[in-house]
Amino acid sequence: MAYHIYLVDDDRFLLDLYSVKFKNAGHEVSVFGSGEDLLASLRKTDIAAPDAILIDLIMPGIGGFGALETIRKENLAKKSKIIILSNQGKDTDIEKAKQLAVDGYIIKASAIPSEVLAETLRTIEVNSSNAASH
């Protein structure tokens, strides 16, 4: 099954790298270079929410946590699985991510793109099959 994935990172190289990986696996990808761009897209009511949002934490302007807080506050992307994709792996960051009810946390430095793809698909499919069985 093909999914629509949002990638949010200020690192253009990584956006391109992950984008190619997901597209080659048959998925639709939208890329955003900032939290502001992501929020602007999610606020558009005529666009279906993505299946998953992979978001970096450290970006200029609105970073990952700021974007997540706004997503939760405004009830944006309710059906999307949100996965942190960051080099920030401190316990305090992981704990804050849990408080914001993220669905996954991947540390970039310890995951190659194919692992990021596999983990994203697993997160989408595990959660959607759980929802279907309730």
C-alpha positions as CSV (number, residue, x, y, z in Angstrom):
1,M,0.0,0.0,0.0
2,A,1.3,3.5,-0.9
3,Y,1.3,6.1,1.8
4,H,1.7,9.9,1.8
5,I,4.6,11.0,3.9
6,Y,5.6,14.5,5.1
7,L,9.3,15.0,5.6
8,V,10.3,18.1,7.7
9,D,13.9,19.0,8.0
10,D,16.0,22.1,7.3
11,D,18.8,19.9,5.9
12,R,18.1,19.8,2.2
13,F,20.5,16.9,1.6
14,L,18.7,14.7,4.1
15,L,15.3,15.8,2.7
16,D,16.4,14.7,-0.7
17,L,17.9,11.5,0.6
18,Y,14.8,10.4,2.5
19,S,12.5,11.6,-0.2
20,V,14.2,9.5,-2.8
21,K,14.1,6.5,-0.5
22,F,10.3,6.8,0.1
23,K,9.5,7.6,-3.5
24,N,11.5,4.6,-4.8
25,A,9.4,2.4,-2.5
26,G,6.3,3.7,-4.1
27,H,5.1,6.4,-1.6
28,E,4.1,10.0,-2.2
29,V,6.3,12.5,-0.4
30,S,5.9,16.1,0.5
31,V,9.0,17.9,1.9
32,F,9.1,21.0,4.1
33,G,12.2,22.9,5.2
34,S,10.6,24.4,8.4
35,G,8.0,23.9,11.0
36,E,6.2,27.0,9.6
37,D,5.9,25.4,6.2
38,L,4.6,22.2,7.7
39,L,1.9,24.0,9.8
40,A,0.8,26.1,6.8
41,S,0.2,22.9,4.8
42,L,-1.6,21.1,7.6
43,R,-3.9,24.1,8.1
44,K,-5.2,23.8,4.5
45,T,-8.5,22.1,4.8
46,D,-8.6,21.0,1.2
47,I,-5.6,18.7,1.6
48,A,-5.9,15.2,3.2
49,A,-3.6,14.7,6.2
50,P,-0.5,12.6,5.5
51,D,-0.2,9.0,6.8
52,A,3.0,10.0,8.6
53,I,5.0,13.1,9.4
54,L,8.7,12.7,10.0
55,I,10.0,15.8,11.7
56,D,13.4,17.0,12.8
57,L,13.6,18.8,16.2
58,I,16.3,21.4,15.6
59,M,15.3,23.8,12.8
60,P,15.4,27.6,12.5
61,G,12.2,29.4,13.4
62,I,9.6,26.9,14.6
63,G,11.5,23.7,15.5
64,G,10.0,20.2,15.8
65,F,8.7,20.6,19.3
66,G,7.1,23.9,18.6
67,A,5.4,22.5,15.5
68,L,4.2,19.5,17.5
69,E,2.8,21.6,20.2
70,T,0.9,23.6,17.6
71,I,-0.3,20.5,15.8
72,R,-1.7,19.1,19.2
73,K,-3.2,22.5,20.2
74,E,-5.0,23.1,16.9
75,N,-5.9,19.4,16.4
76,L,-4.1,19.2,13.1
77,A,-3.1,15.9,11.4
78,K,-5.2,13.9,13.9
79,K,-4.9,10.7,11.8
80,S,-1.2,11.2,10.9
81,K,1.5,9.2,12.7
82,I,4.1,11.5,13.9
83,I,7.7,10.3,14.1
84,I,10.6,12.4,15.4
85,L,13.6,12.0,13.1
86,S,16.5,13.8,14.8
87,N,20.0,13.6,16.1
88,Q,18.7,14.8,19.5
89,G,18.6,11.6,21.5
90,K,18.7,12.9,25.1
91,D,16.3,11.4,27.6
92,T,14.7,14.8,28.1
93,D,14.0,15.1,24.4
94,I,12.5,11.6,24.2
95,E,10.4,12.3,27.3
96,K,9.1,15.5,25.9
97,A,8.2,13.7,22.6
98,K,6.3,11.1,24.6
99,Q,4.4,13.9,26.4
100,L,3.4,15.2,22.9
101,A,2.2,11.7,22.0
102,V,4.5,11.0,19.1
103,D,4.2,7.6,17.5
104,G,7.9,7.0,17.0
105,Y,11.4,8.4,17.6
106,I,14.3,7.7,15.3
107,I,17.8,9.0,15.9
108,K,19.3,9.9,12.5
109,A,22.9,9.1,13.3
110,S,22.0,5.5,14.2
111,A,19.6,4.7,11.4
112,I,20.3,4.3,7.6
113,P,17.5,5.5,5.2
114,S,16.2,2.0,4.6
115,E,15.7,1.6,8.4
116,V,13.9,4.9,8.5
117,L,11.6,3.7,5.7
118,A,11.0,0.4,7.4
119,E,10.3,2.0,10.8
120,T,8.0,4.5,9.3
121,L,6.0,1.9,7.5
122,R,5.9,-0.3,10.6
123,T,4.6,2.6,12.7
124,I,1.8,3.4,10.2
125,E,0.8,-0.2,9.7
126,V,0.9,-1.3,13.4
127,N,-1.1,1.7,14.5
128,S,-3.6,1.4,11.6
129,S,-4.1,-2.3,12.1
130,N,-4.7,-1.7,15.9
131,A,-7.3,1.0,15.0
132,A,-9.0,-1.4,12.6
133,S,-9.3,-4.1,15.2
134,H,-10.9,-2.0,17.9
